[in-house]
């Protein structure tokens, strides 16, 4: 979403530099997650890798002139730390960690943001935290390789980095290379689906070019949806290829920017909620969008307002008991799952819809976004 917002920056040259950092960080986070042996660690290493160069990203965003001086220093042969000390008076890592403390990020994430010193271990460390720190560093080093090298030079660098980190990660070097190439392919698909544009001469373009191998693991971009467990397979899946045709990134980005601007100043919550609903209604082409609020006294979900066909009347009909295990709406909200029902007429979906809904609304498809 941040990448989409960059399309609306007035200073396009600055926006292009930020895209480089955003895409590189996103690739590092995705790669770390894909290399993670345990799924429960995936989100933590994704965020740790994403933020390991937070200081560099913040410098680029808030201090573009200083960032340019640092790039010149690195091009002249200085390390990034030396260049940053000369310009900022601190390293980018110290800047990122300082901000992380102000933001009160979890201590575990802050530890992952600090790069481990020395050479990587030759065997997988017994200490989980140390292993994950090396995983975050390896993912960022490989993301940098994609950013700065191409062709044979890239292939050699990926092979070198894979061999360097394989022992400490407990993985085979060839597997690391394969996952890295697949992660870049996934990044390119994500950028295409979101309508992110980069100039052909930008370093970011190297991150989005086709991988130098013809065969990659079947790891296509997954749609950002979870459907009800009761729905059959045909009703549970949405091909990724349909997303760019359905979602208008331009309208979404504009709406998000308007909402962000409104929240910077004094605002009324209801006004912001209506802006959110309007953005969804116009950008995603819904027949109607409703906002419901949980009533703590009755433990139910109550319709408040909406946009679209008879939205006000339909909102009044919504009274969803959250303790009813047989009610599809209550079940989804209690689990907190973003849920798309593509065919509400499927028997094992319809039987879990309340009678009042089937008799008075009966939308053939709907999306639930519980907060």
Rosetta blueprint (number, residue, H / E / L):
1 X L
2 X H
3 X H
4 X H
5 X H
6 X H
7 X L
8 X L
9 X L
10 X L
11 X L
12 X H
13 X H
14 X H
15 X H
16 X H
17 X H
18 X H
19 X H
20 X H
21 X H
22 X H
23 X H
24 X H
25 X H
26 X H
27 X H
28 X H
29 X H
30 X H
31 X H
32 X H
33 X H
34 X H
35 X H
36 X L
37 X L
38 X L
39 X H
40 X H
41 X H
42 X H
43 X H
44 X H
45 X H
46 X H
47 X H
48 X H
49 X H
50 X H
51 X H
52 X L
53 X L
54 X H
55 X H
56 X H
57 X H
58 X H
59 X H
60 X H
61 X H
62 X H
63 X L
64 X H
65 X H
66 X H
67 X H
68 X H
69 X H
70 X H
71 X H
72 X H
73 X H
74 X H
75 X H
76 X L
77 X L
78 X L
79 X L
80 X H
81 X H
82 X H
83 X H
84 X H
85 X H
86 X H
87 X H
88 X H
89 X L
90 X L
91 X L
92 X H
93 X H
94 X H
95 X H
96 X H
97 X H
98 X H
99 X H
100 X H
101 X H
102 X H
103 X L
104 X L
105 X L
106 X L
107 X H
108 X H
109 X H
110 X H
111 X H
112 X H
113 X H
114 X L
115 X L
116 X L
117 X L
118 X L
119 X L
120 X L
121 X L
122 X L
123 X L
124 X L
125 X L
126 X L
127 X L
128 X H
129 X H
130 X H
131 X H
132 X H
133 X H
134 X H
135 X H
136 X H
137 X H
138 X H
139 X H
140 X H
141 X H
142 X H
143 X H
144 X H
145 X H
146 X H
147 X H
148 X H
149 X L
150 X L
151 X H
152 X H
153 X H
154 X H
155 X H
156 X H
157 X H
158 X H
159 X H
160 X H
161 X H
162 X H
163 X H
164 X H
165 X H
166 X H
167 X H
168 X H
169 X H
170 X L
171 X L
172 X L
173 X H
174 X H
175 X H
176 X H
177 X H
178 X H
179 X H
180 X H
181 X H
182 X H
183 X H
184 X H
185 X H
186 X H
187 X H
188 X H
189 X H
190 X H
191 X H
192 X H
193 X H
194 X H
195 X L
196 X L
197 X L
198 X L
199 X L
200 X L
201 X L
202 X L
203 X H
204 X H
205 X H
206 X H
207 X H
208 X L
209 X L
210 X L
211 X L
212 X L
213 X L
214 X L
215 X L
216 X L
217 X L
218 X L
219 X L
220 X L
221 X L
222 X L
223 X L
224 X L
225 X L
226 X L
227 X L
228 X L
229 X L
230 X L
231 X L
232 X L
233 X H
234 X H
235 X H
236 X H
237 X L
238 X L
239 X L
240 X H
241 X H
242 X H
243 X H
244 X H
245 X H
246 X H
247 X L
248 X L
249 X H
250 X H
251 X H
252 X H
253 X H
254 X H
255 X H
256 X H
257 X H
258 X H
259 X H
260 X H
261 X H
262 X H
263 X H
264 X H
265 X L
266 X L
267 X L
268 X L
269 X H
270 X H
271 X H
272 X H
273 X H
274 X H
275 X H
276 X H
277 X H
278 X H
279 X H
280 X H
281 X H
282 X H
283 X H
284 X H
285 X L
286 X L
287 X L
288 X E
289 X E
290 X E
291 X E
292 X E
293 X E
294 X E
295 X E
296 X L
297 X L
298 X L
299 X L
300 X E
301 X E
302 X E
303 X E
304 X E
305 X E
306 X E
307 X E
308 X E
309 X L
310 X L
311 X H
312 X H
313 X H
314 X H
315 X H
316 X H
317 X H
318 X L
319 X E
320 X E
321 X E
322 X L
323 X L
324 X L
325 X L
326 X L
327 X L
328 X H
329 X H
330 X H
331 X H
332 X H
333 X H
334 X H
335 X H
336 X L
337 X L
338 X L
339 X E
340 X E
341 X E
342 X L
343 X L
344 X L
345 X L
346 X L
347 X H
348 X H
349 X H
350 X H
351 X L
352 X L
353 X L
354 X L
355 X H
356 X H
357 X H
358 X H
359 X H
360 X H
361 X L
362 X L
363 X L
364 X L
365 X L
366 X E
367 X E
368 X E
369 X L
370 X L
371 X L
